Amino acid sequence: MTKPDAGGTPATLALVRAGIRFIAHQYAHDAGQSGAAGGYGLEAADKLALDPDQVFKTLLADADGTLVVAVVPVSGTLDLKALAAAVGAKKAAMADPTIAERKTGYVLGGISPIGQKTTLRTVLDETAELYDTVFVSGGRRGFDIEISPADLIAVTGATIAAIARTR
C-alpha cells in the first residue's frame, strides 16, 4: 500500500484509513495544456503516458435537484440522460463549478471521487471494469491515483452504469 507523505490529500488519507491499495502518480501540471480543448484528465493521460480510456474524470451533476458524482473516461463525455436514468432522475445537468468545489472540498481539475467533504451518490462508468486498475484524480491538479475498479467502488459506494459517450 502506498502511504501519502505529510501533505496527503483527503483522497489518499481515506484510502489509507480504509486499508485500500493504491499507487500515487504525480506529474508537473501545466495550466496551458489543461485548457478547455484538452482538459485536466487528458493532460494526466498525456503526462503519465496512459491510455485515455483508463484515466477517469470526476464530474458533478445536478439530477433533479440532487448532486451526484459521475466518473467517466477522459476519452469521452458524460451522457447526462444516461446519468439521470442511472440515478432514477428525470434529467441531469452539470453542477455549478463553485458548488462542486464547495461540496467536494477539491478544486476543479483536482476533484477526486474519493474523500470528498460531502458524501454524494457516485456512479462509475461501466468501462472501468475492463481494466485491472484505473486512474482518478488524487485530490489536486498534477496528482492521480491508480486503483482497482473494485476498490474504487468499495471506497466511494459507487454504482456501475453506462454513463459515458465516446467523443
Secondary structure, DSSP 8 states (H G I E B T S, - for coil): -----TT--HHHHHHHHHT---EEEE----TTTTSTTT-HHHHHHHHTT--GGGBEEEEEEEETTEEEEEEEETTEEE-HHHHHHHTT-S-EEE--HHHHHHHHSS-TT---SSS-SS--EEEEEGGGGGSS-EEEEEEETTEEEEE-HHHHHHHHT-EEE--EEE-
